[in-house]
Amino acid sequence: MEIVEIAKMTSKGQVTVPAAIRDVLNLQRGSSVMFKLTEKGVSFMPCEVKARETYTQEEWCKIERLVAEHGKTYRTSKGAKKHLKTL
């Protein structure tokens, strides 16, 4: 199947995906899409973005244990992660 559509880019770099393409890809308001630049051009496809916890459940348990035992706090997540590696 080949569908060719043309759209203009706004001054903010936004492009409206033509209805025919939205229908085929089942894109709805709020859908996430991915752009991939290759030597042949740009690929555009729907994707799913899943939220990920900053720490694993195991890491959170270690943090809670540390706070309960020592009352230690960290200003950044980087500092906390560094300390977790030493445990």
Stockholm file with secondary structure:
# STOCKHOLM 1.0

chainA/1-87         MEIVEIAKMTSKGQVTVPAAIRDVLNLQRGSSVMFKLTEKGVSFMPCEVKARETYTQEEWCKIERLVAEHGKTYRTSKGAKKHLKTL
#=GR chainA/1-87 SS CCCCCCCCBCTTSCBCCCHHHHHHHTCCTTCEEEEEEETTEEEEEEECCCCCCSSCHHHHHHHHHHHHHHCCCCSSHHHHHHHHHHC
#=GC SS_cons        CCCCCCCCBCTTSCBCCCHHHHHHHTCCTTCEEEEEEETTEEEEEEECCCCCCSSCHHHHHHHHHHHHHHCCCCSSHHHHHHHHHHC
//
